[in-house]
Structure formats: structure tokens, C-alpha cells
Amino acid sequence: MTASITLIGDRLSQYQPCFNAWLTKQSLDATRTVLTNPQDSINVWRYDLSTPIEDGKHNSLRLELLALADTTKIDHILQTSQPLLSKPGLAVFDMDSTLIKAEVMDELAVEMGIGEQIAAVTASAMRGEIDFTESFTQRLSLLDGLSSDVMDSVYQRIQHMDGISPLMKVLNHYGWKTAILSGGFTYFADRVQKDHNMTEVHANVLEVVDGKLTGKHLGPIVDAQRKQVLLGELKGKYQVPASQTIACGDGANDLLMLNDAALGVALHAKPIVREQAPCPMSQMGLDGILYLLGLTSDEIATVLQD
């Protein structure tokens, strides 16, 4: 495919003259396709560029578009590749703050009465300010003695991310493989997998003895490097080419897999992730990925009605 820029936000009609002027300033010619309908709550317009992007200009162009997004509160998403839903594919997802609207470690900490203490460390790790693995081990140790009985009620109060249901239904409709690659815990990831008919889970295993958390984990920690390795292994397992991969996450520990995928979506991401990820998206939920795959609102609705 040629490169494209997708705009996601409100009042795109009013913004169009400004964006057209920007395209002209950049010497870029583009054909616009409106992907949403007038009655939709948000607008999605796709501009397919007929002008090739010069070698070495891609990153500077991406950063300019990110600055425009920050100024206008309209996503400006540059894509140089697009997986095809009609062909076999693989989509991998972080869980905490990506598939669900919570950080599970923080929610468990609330049950221990140390929610604010752990949440501050979690936020710092997700911003890439401290080492994820070290912070994970330290935070988990503070949960020593917590009853495992609380985990069900914690899961019940967690909200799933906006748009998760239509995204997974469409991916399943086309026969795509979907995996959770999470620095969270299997107890919760397994339930998200079941709720949305996802293919498989790779997450951290909590050690539980006599009905209580020990503050330790079993097996390797699913950190940034592990997620990257798992993406590669799953491509081989399902015989999916790199061009047919999607990765989605929000934290610094997701950057490696986001940059390895053909479509790497940073969803409502931390600043450092927005700056470094290929496709930062903040104005929609997970269903926004469907528009980045080129679907229209009508096409999405047709699949969901089947």
C-alpha cells in the first residue's frame, strides 16, 4: 500500500481546510475517503497519499502529525503498511489499560490498603521512568498475604475497554488469531480471553499458597523483551507473515512489540509511548483499529450483524 494518514476526531469538516493546507505545505497529494457515517459519534477520514514519502522523512513526518494531534485533539495516524483482514493474521494485545480500563496490580493493592503507593510506581514504570521488571517484583512483594478470594470481585468491578467487543468479533469473523501478551496476571487475562473468544494468553502467574498470594510469581516475567519474543514465536506458530500482524498497548513495556508489528497501535498511551510508537490513537477505543484496517462503519456493522 501507499502511505496513508487517518484522522479521528470531532468536527473534521471544520478542520479540513487546515489539514489540506498542511498537506500542500508538505508537498503531499492525497485522496480522501470518509470511513464513518454522519450519525456516528466520531469522524474517521482516511487520506491515501499518492506522493511517496522520501527516505528518512517518515519519522519527522510522524512527529509533525503527533504535534498536530496534540494541538487539535484529533488523531493524525500515519501508516506505511496495512494488514489485510481477508488474509490470515495475528493480533496481540497488552491487557492492563488496553483491553481493560485498569491496572490489575493497582486494583489488588487497593484490597491490601496500599493502592496509592503501588499506583504511583506502576505509573512510573508505564512511562518508562523505572525498570518494569524491577518495579513488578517490588510491587508484587507488597501483596504478600492477600487472600486470593478477592480476585473474583476485583475482576467483576473492572471495566473492559471501549470497542473491545466489536474489534474481537470482527477479527474472529475473519479468522484471525488473537493473543493477550500481558505484564498482568493469568487469572484476569484468562477471563478476558474467555469473555471475548480470544485465541491464547501469555501473562504472569501468581503464586498462591493456602489461599493467599505469596508476593511471588511463577515462571518468566512477561516484560517488554518477552512480549517481543512471543510476537515472533506466535508468527511462526500460526505461519503469519510480519505484514499481517497487529500489536496494541499503552505502556513503555509495549514499545518493542508495537514497533515489530505491521500495525502498532499505542492506545491512550503514555507520552513516551506516543512519541515512539508507530500509530498513537487517543480519540477512540479499540474499535478504532478497524478503521486503521480500512473498514467503513457500514462494513463493520454488516460483520457485527452476521
C-alpha positions as CSV (number, residue, x, y, z in Angstrom):
1,M,0.0,0.0,0.0
2,T,1.0,3.6,-0.3
3,A,1.2,5.5,2.9
4,S,-1.9,6.9,4.5
5,I,-2.9,9.4,7.2
6,T,-6.1,8.7,9.2
7,L,-7.8,11.5,11.0
8,I,-10.0,10.5,14.0
9,G,-11.9,13.1,15.9
10,D,-14.8,15.6,16.1
11,R,-15.6,18.4,13.6
12,L,-13.3,17.2,10.9
13,S,-15.3,19.2,8.3
14,Q,-14.2,22.4,10.1
15,Y,-10.6,21.2,10.3
16,Q,-10.4,20.0,6.7
17,P,-9.1,23.4,5.2
18,C,-6.3,23.5,7.8
19,F,-5.3,19.9,7.1
20,N,-5.4,20.5,3.3
21,A,-3.1,23.5,3.8
22,W,-0.7,21.3,5.8
23,L,-0.7,18.7,3.0
24,T,0.1,21.4,0.5
25,K,2.9,22.7,2.6
26,Q,4.4,19.2,2.8
27,S,4.0,18.8,-1.0
28,L,1.8,15.8,-0.4
29,D,-1.1,14.8,-2.7
30,A,-3.8,12.6,-1.2
31,T,-7.2,11.1,-1.9
32,R,-9.7,11.4,0.9
33,T,-12.1,8.6,1.9
34,V,-14.7,9.1,4.6
35,L,-15.0,5.9,6.7
36,T,-17.7,6.9,9.1
37,N,-21.3,7.9,8.7
38,P,-22.9,11.3,9.6
39,Q,-24.7,9.7,12.5
40,D,-21.6,8.3,14.1
41,S,-20.4,9.9,17.3
42,I,-16.9,10.4,15.9
43,N,-15.5,11.1,12.4
44,V,-12.8,9.0,10.7
45,W,-11.3,10.2,7.4
46,R,-8.5,8.4,5.6
47,Y,-6.1,10.2,3.2
48,D,-4.2,7.9,0.9
49,L,-1.0,9.6,-0.2
50,S,-0.1,9.4,-3.9
51,T,3.2,11.2,-3.1
52,P,5.9,8.8,-2.0
53,I,7.5,9.6,1.4
54,E,11.2,10.3,0.9
55,D,13.7,8.1,2.6
56,G,14.5,9.5,6.1
57,K,11.4,11.7,6.2
58,H,9.0,9.2,7.7
59,N,9.9,9.8,11.3
60,S,9.9,13.6,11.0
61,L,6.5,13.5,9.3
62,R,5.2,11.2,12.1
63,L,6.4,13.6,14.8
64,E,4.8,16.6,12.9
65,L,1.5,14.7,12.8
66,L,1.8,13.9,16.5
67,A,2.2,17.6,17.3
68,L,-0.9,18.3,15.2
69,A,-2.8,15.7,17.2
70,D,-1.7,17.2,20.5
71,T,-2.8,20.7,19.3
72,T,-6.1,19.8,17.7
73,K,-7.2,16.7,19.8
74,I,-7.6,14.9,16.5
75,D,-5.6,11.8,15.9
76,H,-3.3,12.1,12.9
77,I,-2.2,8.5,12.3
78,L,0.5,7.8,9.7
79,Q,0.5,4.2,8.2
80,T,3.1,2.8,5.8
81,S,1.6,-0.6,5.9
82,Q,-1.8,-2.1,6.4
83,P,-2.6,-5.8,7.2
84,L,-5.4,-7.3,5.1
85,L,-8.4,-8.7,7.1
86,S,-9.2,-11.0,4.2
87,K,-5.9,-12.9,4.8
88,P,-4.8,-14.9,7.9
89,G,-3.4,-12.6,10.6
90,L,-2.3,-12.3,14.2
91,A,-3.3,-9.5,16.6
92,V,-1.6,-9.3,20.0
93,F,-2.7,-7.1,22.9
94,D,-1.4,-5.8,26.2
95,M,-4.2,-6.2,28.8
96,D,-4.0,-3.6,31.6
97,S,-5.2,-0.2,30.3
98,T,-5.6,-1.7,26.8
99,L,-8.1,-4.5,26.9
100,I,-9.4,-3.4,30.3
101,K,-9.6,0.1,32.0
102,A,-7.5,-0.8,34.9
103,E,-4.0,-1.9,36.1
104,V,-4.7,-5.2,37.9
105,M,-1.7,-4.8,40.2
106,D,-3.1,-1.5,41.4
107,E,-6.6,-3.0,41.9
108,L,-5.1,-5.8,44.1
109,A,-3.2,-3.2,46.0
110,V,-6.4,-1.4,46.9
111,E,-7.5,-4.6,48.5
112,M,-4.3,-4.5,50.6
113,G,-4.9,-0.9,51.6
114,I,-1.8,0.3,49.7
115,G,-3.5,1.4,46.4
116,E,-1.9,4.8,46.1
117,Q,1.5,3.6,47.0
118,I,1.6,1.0,44.2
119,A,-0.3,3.0,41.6
120,A,2.4,5.7,41.7
121,V,5.1,3.1,41.0
122,T,3.0,1.5,38.3
123,A,2.5,4.8,36.5
124,S,6.2,5.5,36.6
125,A,7.0,2.1,35.1
126,M,4.5,2.6,32.3
127,R,6.1,5.9,31.5
128,G,9.4,4.2,31.2
129,E,11.0,6.0,34.1
130,I,11.9,2.9,36.0
131,D,12.7,-0.7,35.0
132,F,9.5,-2.7,34.5
133,T,10.8,-6.0,35.8
134,E,12.3,-4.5,38.9
135,S,9.2,-2.5,39.7
136,F,7.0,-5.5,39.0
137,T,8.9,-7.6,41.5
138,Q,8.8,-4.9,44.2
139,R,5.1,-4.2,43.8
140,L,4.2,-7.8,43.8
141,S,6.1,-8.5,47.0
142,L,3.8,-6.0,48.8
143,L,0.8,-8.2,48.0
144,D,2.2,-11.0,50.2
145,G,-0.7,-12.4,52.3
146,L,-3.6,-11.0,50.3
147,S,-6.4,-13.5,50.1
148,S,-6.9,-15.0,46.6
149,D,-10.7,-14.8,47.2
150,V,-10.6,-11.1,46.4
151,M,-9.6,-11.7,42.8
152,D,-13.1,-12.5,41.5
153,S,-14.6,-9.4,42.9
154,V,-11.7,-7.3,41.5
155,Y,-12.3,-8.7,38.1
156,Q,-16.1,-8.1,38.4
157,R,-15.5,-4.3,39.0
158,I,-13.0,-3.8,36.2
159,Q,-14.5,-2.3,33.0
160,H,-13.4,-3.6,29.6
161,M,-12.0,-1.1,27.2
162,D,-14.4,0.7,24.9
163,G,-14.7,-1.0,21.5
164,I,-13.3,-4.4,22.6
165,S,-16.4,-6.4,21.7
166,P,-16.7,-5.2,18.0
167,L,-13.0,-5.4,17.4
168,M,-12.8,-9.0,18.6
169,K,-16.0,-10.0,16.8
170,V,-14.6,-8.7,13.5
171,L,-11.2,-10.3,14.0
172,N,-12.9,-13.6,14.9
173,H,-15.2,-13.3,11.9
174,Y,-12.2,-13.1,9.6
175,G,-10.4,-16.0,11.4
176,W,-7.6,-14.0,12.8
177,K,-5.6,-15.3,15.8
178,T,-5.7,-13.0,18.8
179,A,-3.4,-13.2,21.9
180,I,-3.0,-11.4,25.2
181,L,0.6,-10.6,26.0
182,S,0.3,-9.1,29.4
183,G,2.6,-8.0,32.3
184,G,-0.5,-8.6,34.4
185,F,-1.8,-11.9,35.7
186,T,-3.2,-15.0,34.1
187,Y,-6.2,-15.1,36.4
188,F,-7.5,-12.0,34.9
189,A,-6.2,-12.4,31.3
190,D,-7.8,-15.9,31.1
191,R,-11.1,-14.4,31.9
192,V,-10.7,-11.6,29.3
193,Q,-9.8,-14.3,26.8
194,K,-12.9,-16.3,27.6
195,D,-15.2,-13.2,27.6
196,H,-14.1,-12.2,24.1
197,N,-13.3,-15.6,22.5
198,M,-9.6,-14.8,22.0
199,T,-7.1,-17.4,21.0
200,E,-4.5,-17.6,23.8
201,V,-2.9,-15.9,26.8
202,H,0.6,-15.2,27.9
203,A,0.8,-13.4,31.3
204,N,2.4,-13.7,34.7
205,V,1.3,-16.5,37.1
206,L,0.6,-15.5,40.7
207,E,1.9,-17.9,43.3
208,V,-0.9,-18.8,45.7
209,V,-0.3,-20.9,48.8
210,D,-3.1,-21.8,51.3
211,G,-5.5,-19.4,49.6
212,K,-3.1,-16.4,49.9
213,L,-0.8,-14.6,47.5
214,T,2.8,-15.1,48.4
215,G,4.0,-11.9,46.8
216,K,5.9,-14.0,44.2
217,H,5.3,-15.2,40.7
218,L,5.9,-18.5,38.8
219,G,7.8,-18.7,35.6
220,P,9.3,-15.9,33.5
221,I,8.0,-12.3,33.8
222,V,6.2,-11.1,30.7
223,D,8.2,-7.8,30.2
224,A,8.9,-5.8,27.0
225,Q,11.5,-8.3,25.7
226,R,9.3,-11.3,26.4
227,K,6.4,-9.7,24.6
228,Q,8.6,-9.1,21.6
229,V,9.8,-12.7,21.6
230,L,6.2,-14.0,22.0
231,L,5.1,-12.0,19.0
232,G,7.8,-13.6,16.9
233,E,7.0,-17.1,18.2
234,L,3.3,-16.7,17.5
235,K,4.0,-15.6,14.0
236,G,5.9,-18.8,13.5
237,K,3.3,-20.9,15.3
238,Y,0.4,-19.7,13.1
239,Q,2.5,-19.1,10.0
240,V,1.6,-15.5,9.8
241,P,3.9,-13.1,7.9
242,A,5.1,-9.9,9.6
243,S,2.9,-7.9,7.2
244,Q,-0.2,-9.5,8.7
245,T,0.4,-8.5,12.4
246,I,-1.2,-6.1,14.7
247,A,0.1,-5.1,18.2
248,C,-1.7,-2.8,20.6
249,G,-0.6,-1.5,24.0
250,D,-0.2,1.6,26.1
251,G,3.0,1.4,28.2
252,A,6.7,1.6,27.7
253,N,6.9,-2.2,28.0
254,D,4.8,-2.5,24.9
255,L,7.1,-0.4,22.6
256,L,9.2,-3.3,21.3
257,M,6.2,-5.3,20.1
258,L,4.4,-2.2,18.7
259,N,7.4,-1.4,16.6
260,D,7.8,-5.0,15.4
261,A,4.2,-5.3,14.1
262,A,2.9,-4.2,10.8
263,L,0.3,-2.1,12.6
264,G,1.5,-1.0,16.0
265,V,-1.2,0.9,17.8
266,A,-0.5,2.9,21.0
267,L,-3.9,3.2,22.6
268,H,-4.4,6.1,25.0
269,A,-0.7,5.8,25.6
270,K,1.8,7.4,27.9
271,P,3.7,10.4,26.4
272,I,6.9,8.4,25.8
273,V,4.9,5.7,24.0
274,R,3.0,8.2,21.9
275,E,6.3,9.7,20.8
276,Q,8.0,6.4,19.9
277,A,5.1,4.2,18.7
278,P,4.1,3.9,15.1
279,C,0.4,4.7,15.4
280,P,-0.7,6.6,18.5
281,M,-4.5,6.6,18.9
282,S,-6.3,8.5,21.6
283,Q,-9.8,9.5,20.3
284,M,-11.4,6.1,20.0
285,G,-11.4,2.8,21.8
286,L,-10.2,-0.5,20.4
287,D,-12.7,-0.4,17.6
288,G,-10.6,2.4,16.1
289,I,-8.3,-0.3,14.9
290,L,-10.9,-1.5,12.5
291,Y,-10.8,1.9,10.7
292,L,-7.0,1.7,10.5
293,L,-7.6,-1.6,8.7
294,G,-9.6,0.3,6.1
295,L,-13.1,-0.8,7.1
296,T,-16.0,1.6,6.9
297,S,-18.8,1.9,9.6
298,D,-21.2,0.1,7.2
299,E,-18.7,-2.8,6.7
300,I,-18.2,-3.1,10.4
301,A,-22.0,-3.1,11.0
302,T,-22.5,-5.8,8.4
303,V,-20.0,-8.1,10.1
304,L,-21.5,-7.5,13.6
305,Q,-25.0,-8.3,12.3
306,D,-23.9,-11.7,11.0
